[in-house]
């Protein structure tokens, strides 16, 4: 996480520049709809009531909202991956807008460690408000083990 990001007073409507340097991942499973990659950062939470498998699924279609809204990307793209392949996983520098903020005390049980205290729901900065639905966007976990950098660009 960026050095000052966890202490930043983020607000709905803020425009952020986010990135995460790529890390090596391995493709664990491929289906018609998703390529699942072993997640290089978080670890399974043995105390969780959920049984996360240590993987993140990436949409197999470049037109899927699950792919276009996802901050994290694979290189090569999921539709070019096969079980056992190595790939890189990261966030290319991108501008996003905060559409919601979730704060959790105690931290949210999601199946991995560290458990999130604060999560930002974001969409691409130029995504129109009138097109928003509750399923749009992605989340940024401010407590993530991934080395995500967040910079406040503008505040409305």
ROZA-475959 format. One line per 8 residues: number of its first residue (from 1); for each residue x, y, z of C-alpha. Coordinates in Angstrom, 1 decimal, m for minus. Layout:
NUM = X:Y:Z ~ ...
This chain:
1 = 0.0:0.0:0.0 ~ 1.2:3.5:m0.7 ~ 3.0:5.0:2.3 ~ 0.3:7.5:3.3 ~ m2.7:5.7:1.8 ~ m4.0:3.9:4.9 ~ m4.2:7.2:6.8 ~ m5.6:9.3:3.9
9 = m9.1:10.6:4.4 ~ m10.6:9.3:1.2 ~ m14.1:10.4:0.2 ~ m16.8:9.3:m2.3 ~ m16.1:11.2:m5.5 ~ m12.3:11.4:m5.1 ~ m10.3:10.6:m8.2 ~ m7.3:8.4:m7.5
17 = m4.3:7.2:m9.4 ~ m3.7:3.5:m8.5 ~ m1.1:1.0:m9.5 ~ 0.6:m2.2:m8.3 ~ 3.8:m3.6:m9.7 ~ 3.3:m6.9:m11.3 ~ 4.2:m10.1:m9.4 ~ 4.5:m13.7:m10.7
25 = 1.5:m15.9:m10.6 ~ 0.6:m19.4:m11.8 ~ m2.6:m20.4:m13.6 ~ m4.4:m23.0:m11.4 ~ m7.6:m23.5:m13.5 ~ m9.1:m22.4:m16.7 ~ m12.8:m22.7:m17.6 ~ m15.0:m21.2:m20.3
33 = m15.6:m18.1:m18.2 ~ m12.5:m17.6:m16.0 ~ m8.8:m18.2:m15.6 ~ m7.9:m18.7:m12.0 ~ m4.5:m17.5:m10.8 ~ m2.8:m18.3:m7.6 ~ m2.8:m15.0:m5.8 ~ 0.8:m13.8:m5.1
41 = 0.1:m11.6:m2.1 ~ m2.6:m12.6:0.4 ~ m2.6:m15.8:2.4 ~ m5.4:m18.0:3.4 ~ m7.0:m17.1:6.8 ~ m7.1:m20.3:8.8 ~ m9.5:m18.7:11.3 ~ m12.0:m17.7:8.6
49 = m15.5:m19.1:8.3 ~ m14.9:m19.0:4.5 ~ m12.6:m21.3:2.6 ~ m10.8:m19.1:0.1 ~ m8.7:m21.3:m2.2 ~ m5.8:m18.8:m2.6 ~ m6.8:m17.9:m6.2 ~ m8.4:m15.0:m8.1
57 = m10.5:m15.5:m11.1 ~ m10.1:m13.3:m14.2 ~ m12.8:m13.1:m16.9 ~ m12.0:m14.9:m20.2 ~ m13.7:m12.3:m22.4 ~ m12.2:m8.9:m23.1 ~ m15.7:m7.5:m23.3 ~ m16.8:m8.8:m19.9
65 = m17.5:m6.1:m17.3 ~ m15.6:m8.4:m14.9 ~ m12.5:m7.8:m17.0 ~ m13.0:m4.1:m17.9 ~ m13.8:m3.1:m14.4 ~ m11.1:m5.2:m12.7 ~ m8.1:m3.1:m11.5 ~ m5.8:m6.2:m11.5
73 = m4.8:m7.5:m14.9 ~ m2.8:m10.5:m16.1 ~ m0.1:m10.5:m18.6 ~ m0.7:m12.3:m20.9 ~ m4.5:m11.7:m20.8 ~ m6.7:m14.5:m19.3 ~ m8.0:m15.7:m22.7 ~ m4.4:m16.5:m23.6
81 = m3.6:m18.5:m20.5 ~ m3.6:m22.3:m19.9 ~ m3.4:m24.3:m16.6 ~ 0.2:m24.3:m15.4 ~ 1.2:m21.2:m17.2 ~ 3.1:m18.4:m15.5 ~ 1.7:m14.9:m15.8 ~ 2.2:m11.5:m14.2
89 = m0.5:m10.0:m12.1 ~ m0.6:m6.3:m11.2 ~ m2.5:m3.0:m11.6 ~ m1.3:m0.8:m14.6 ~ m1.4:2.9:m13.6 ~ m5.0:3.9:m13.9 ~ m7.4:6.6:m12.7 ~ m10.5:5.6:m10.7
97 = m13.3:7.4:m8.9 ~ m14.5:6.3:m5.4 ~ m18.2:5.4:m5.5 ~ m18.5:3.9:m2.0 ~ m16.4:3.2:1.1 ~ m16.8:0.3:3.4 ~ m15.3:0.4:6.9 ~ m15.2:m2.7:9.0
105 = m14.7:m3.0:12.8 ~ m13.8:m5.7:13.4 ~ m12.1:m6.3:10.1 ~ m14.1:m8.1:7.5 ~ m13.8:m11.9:7.3 ~ m13.2:m12.6:3.6 ~ m11.1:m15.8:3.7 ~ m7.6:m14.2:3.4
113 = m5.2:m12.3:5.5 ~ m4.8:m9.5:6.3 ~ m8.5:m9.0:6.9 ~ m9.8:m5.7:5.4 ~ m10.6:m2.7:7.7 ~ m11.4:m0.3:4.8 ~ m12.4:m1.0:1.2 ~ m12.9:1.6:m1.5
121 = m15.4:0.7:m4.3 ~ m14.1:2.3:m7.5 ~ m14.9:2.7:m11.2 ~ m12.8:4.1:m14.0 ~ m12.6:7.9:m13.5 ~ m14.5:8.6:m16.7 ~ m17.3:6.1:m16.0 ~ m20.7:8.0:m16.2
129 = m22.7:8.2:m12.9 ~ m26.0:7.4:m14.8 ~ m24.5:4.1:m16.0 ~ m23.7:2.8:m12.4 ~ m25.3:m0.3:m11.0 ~ m24.5:m2.0:m7.7 ~ m22.4:m4.6:m9.4 ~ m20.1:m2.1:m11.2
137 = m16.6:m1.4:m10.2 ~ m13.9:m3.1:m8.2 ~ m12.6:m2.7:m4.7 ~ m9.3:m1.5:m3.3 ~ m8.5:m3.0:0.1 ~ m6.5:m0.4:2.0 ~ m5.1:m3.2:4.2 ~ m4.0:m5.4:1.3
145 = m0.8:m7.4:1.3 ~ m0.4:m6.4:m2.4 ~ 1.9:m3.3:m2.8 ~ m0.9:m1.1:m4.2 ~ 0.0:2.6:m4.6 ~ m2.8:5.1:m4.2 ~ m2.5:8.8:m5.0 ~ m5.3:11.4:m4.6
153 = m5.5:13.2:m7.9 ~ m8.6:15.4:m7.3 ~ m11.5:15.9:m4.9 ~ m14.9:17.1:m5.9
